[in-house]
Amino acid sequence: MSGPIPFPSANHLPIVGQPFTIKSWLACVNVVCNCEAKEPVLIVGFNMPAFCPACRRGFAIGVIQFNGQTGQNHVGIGVIMAPQEKQPS
């Protein structure tokens, strides 16, 4: 989707600041890897992979959906890379 997303006020109630138009947004998602280390991984932006520092499993945001009617969003996260063994130092 390109261009601004119109955001109607819920049930046409006059809420301060609405209706408004979202011109752009950036998804940031904090996940916890399910490896033994349970390390947090911050994914910033679409198609920008982030990697678990412990097992090197890669994560990326694959789907971003925004419902302008309800104001709810859905973010789908995919594993883009299987865990890898650390190289000896």
C-alpha positions in Angstrom: 0.0 0.0 0.0 1.3 3.4 -0.8 0.1 6.8 0.3 -1.5 8.0 3.6 -3.8 5.7 5.5 -7.1 7.5 6.5 -8.1 6.8 10.1 -11.8 7.5 10.8 -12.8 8.1 14.4 -14.5 5.1 16.0 -18.3 5.3 15.8 -17.9 8.9 14.6 -17.2 10.1 18.1 -15.4 13.5 18.2 -12.1 12.4 19.8 -9.4 15.1 20.1 -6.8 14.6 17.3 -9.0 12.4 15.2 -9.7 11.7 12.5 -6.1 11.8 11.4 -4.0 10.4 8.6 -0.9 8.2 9.1 1.7 9.3 6.7 4.4 6.8 7.7 5.3 4.4 10.5 8.1 2.1 11.5 7.5 -1.2 13.1 9.7 -2.2 16.1 9.2 -5.6 17.6 11.0 -7.1 20.6 11.0 -10.9 20.6 12.7 -13.4 22.9 14.5 -16.2 21.1 13.5 -19.7 22.2 17.1 -21.0 22.3 18.6 -21.9 25.7 19.9 -18.4 26.2 16.5 -16.7 25.9 18.1 -13.6 24.5 15.9 -10.6 23.5 16.1 -9.6 19.8 14.9 -6.2 18.6 13.6 -6.2 15.0 13.5 -2.6 13.6 11.7 -2.0 10.3 10.4 -4.2 7.5 12.9 -6.5 5.7 15.6 -5.6 8.3 16.7 -9.0 9.8 17.8 -9.2 13.4 19.8 -12.0 14.9 19.9 -13.7 18.3 23.4 -13.0 19.8 23.5 -16.5 21.3 22.4 -18.9 18.6 22.5 -16.5 15.5 18.9 -17.4 14.5 17.6 -14.7 12.3 14.2 -13.0 12.6 12.4 -10.5 10.3 9.0 -8.9 10.1 7.2 -10.5 7.2 3.8 -9.0 7.4 2.4 -5.7 8.7 -1.3 -5.2 8.6 -3.1 -2.1 9.9 -6.9 -1.9 10.2 -7.9 1.8 9.9 -11.4 1.0 11.1 -10.3 -0.5 14.5 -6.9 1.0 14.9 -5.4 -2.5 15.5 -2.3 -3.8 13.8 -0.9 -7.3 13.2 2.8 -8.0 12.8 3.9 -11.4 11.4 7.4 -12.5 12.3 9.3 -15.1 10.4 12.5 -17.1 11.2 14.8 -16.4 8.3 17.8 -18.4 9.3 18.2 -21.5 11.4 20.5 -21.4 14.5 24.2 -21.7 13.7 27.1 -23.0 15.7 29.5 -20.3 16.9 32.9 -20.4 15.3 35.8 -21.1 17.7 37.7 -17.9 18.6 
